[in-house]
Every structure is written in C-alpha cells, then in structure tokens.
C-alpha cells in the first residue's frame, strides 16, 4: 500500500484489498489519517471505487455511495 499526499488530499494505492486489515489501519494511522477501510460487497459498477457506507451528512442520504 502506498499513500501519496497532495496538499490536503491523498492518493492511496492498494495492491491487495484482502491483506491484513490491521496492517491497513497501521499504515493509515502512521500517515495521520483516521481511516478504517474494509472490503464490502458492491455491484459490478462500483468495483475499484471508493465507497462510503452510512450517513453522508446530508438529510436523506444514507446507504452506499461512490466517489
């Protein structure tokens, strides 16, 4: 996994999404990021996307969404 910072955004490259989740948490923590990634089932149209699960901060927007 690689994390590249660009100002206040990051690019994360994950080569093995099924690697030890504790390792992901450790790398994100060392980079100063409060991120808890996990593998979730998605439709084929959302594969290889970053998805969020739950409340998006906007009324009526819950569930799974992609960036």
GROMACS elastic network, one bead per residue, 0.5 to 0.9 nm:
[ bonds ]
;  ai    aj funct       b0    kb
    1    12     6  0.70461   500
    1    13     6  0.54618   500
    1    15     6  0.61935   500
    1    16     6  0.79461   500
    1    24     6  0.78419   500
    1    27     6  0.80761   500
    2    11     6  0.80192   500
    2    12     6  0.56486   500
    2    13     6  0.51262   500
    2    14     6  0.68145   500
    2    15     6  0.88162   500
    2    27     6  0.87572   500
    3    10     6  0.65645   500
    3    11     6  0.57258   500
    3    13     6  0.65756   500
    3    14     6  0.89658   500
    3    27     6  0.85723   500
    3    28     6  0.82584   500
    3    31     6  0.77841   500
    4     9     6  0.86092   500
    4    10     6  0.55472   500
    4    11     6  0.51494   500
    4    12     6  0.65057   500
    4    13     6  0.85766   500
    5     8     6  0.71512   500
    5     9     6  0.59948   500
    5    11     6  0.64656   500
    5    12     6  0.87996   500
    6     9     6  0.52572   500
    6    10     6  0.57861   500
    6    11     6  0.77379   500
    7    10     6  0.78541   500
   14    17     6  0.62017   500
   15    19     6  0.87613   500
   16    19     6  0.54817   500
   17    20     6  0.86503   500
   17    21     6  0.87422   500
   17    38     6  0.82352   500
   17    39     6  0.70178   500
   18    21     6  0.76644   500
   18    38     6  0.86948   500
   18    39     6  0.73855   500
   19    22     6  0.86866   500
   19    23     6  0.76018   500
   19    24     6  0.79025   500
   20    23     6  0.53877   500
   20    24     6  0.68794   500
   21    24     6  0.51208   500
   21    25     6  0.63458   500
   21    26     6  0.86779   500
   21    36     6  0.84432   500
   21    37     6  0.74279   500
   21    38     6  0.70820   500
   22    25     6  0.50929   500
   22    26     6  0.61726   500
   22    27     6  0.87444   500
   23    26     6  0.50373   500
   23    27     6  0.62705   500
   23    28     6  0.86516   500
   24    27     6  0.52564   500
   24    28     6  0.61828   500
   24    29     6  0.84893   500
   24    35     6  0.88292   500
   24    36     6  0.78893   500
   24    37     6  0.72517   500
   25    28     6  0.52133   500
   25    29     6  0.59797   500
   25    30     6  0.85954   500
   25    34     6  0.84486   500
   25    35     6  0.69480   500
   25    36     6  0.60973   500
   25    37     6  0.74172   500
   26    29     6  0.50995   500
   26    30     6  0.61742   500
   26    31     6  0.86487   500
   27    30     6  0.51995   500
   27    31     6  0.63206   500
   27    32     6  0.88301   500
   27    33     6  0.87273   500
   28    31     6  0.50712   500
   28    32     6  0.64222   500
   28    33     6  0.51473   500
   28    34     6  0.68668   500
   28    35     6  0.63142   500
   28    36     6  0.81773   500
   29    32     6  0.50341   500
   29    33     6  0.53447   500
   29    34     6  0.63850   500
   29    35     6  0.76215   500
   30    33     6  0.74579   500
   31    34     6  0.89669   500
   40    51     6  0.87388   500
   41    47     6  0.89037   500
   42    45     6  0.78727   500
   42    46     6  0.59729   500
   42    47     6  0.65976   500
   42    51     6  0.88359   500
   42    64     6  0.86514   500
   43    46     6  0.56022   500
   43    47     6  0.68131   500
   44    47     6  0.53035   500
   44    48     6  0.89797   500
   45    48     6  0.87394   500
   45    49     6  0.87256   500
   46    49     6  0.54828   500
   46    50     6  0.81116   500
   46    51     6  0.77826   500
   46    65     6  0.86992   500
   46    66     6  0.69282   500
   47    50     6  0.85021   500
   49    66     6  0.63095   500
   49    67     6  0.67744   500
   50    65     6  0.84306   500
   50    66     6  0.56771   500
   50    67     6  0.58012   500
   51    64     6  0.64386   500
   51    65     6  0.53986   500
   51    67     6  0.64607   500
   52    55     6  0.85315   500
   52    56     6  0.79342   500
   52    63     6  0.79695   500
   52    64     6  0.55925   500
   52    65     6  0.54900   500
   52    66     6  0.63878   500
   52    67     6  0.82345   500
   53    56     6  0.80618   500
   53    62     6  0.74337   500
   53    63     6  0.55650   500
   53    65     6  0.67991   500
   54    61     6  0.82588   500
   54    62     6  0.50970   500
   54    64     6  0.65091   500
   54    65     6  0.87273   500
   55    58     6  0.74645   500
   55    59     6  0.85047   500
   55    60     6  0.85081   500
   55    61     6  0.62734   500
   55    63     6  0.69302   500
   55    64     6  0.88536   500
   56    59     6  0.81206   500
   56    60     6  0.87580   500
   56    61     6  0.58041   500
   56    62     6  0.61181   500
   56    63     6  0.84285   500
   56    65     6  0.86978   500
   57    60     6  0.89051   500
   57    61     6  0.73738   500
   57    62     6  0.85975   500
   58    61     6  0.56120   500
   58    62     6  0.83487   500
   59    62     6  0.82751   500
   62    65     6  0.82215   500
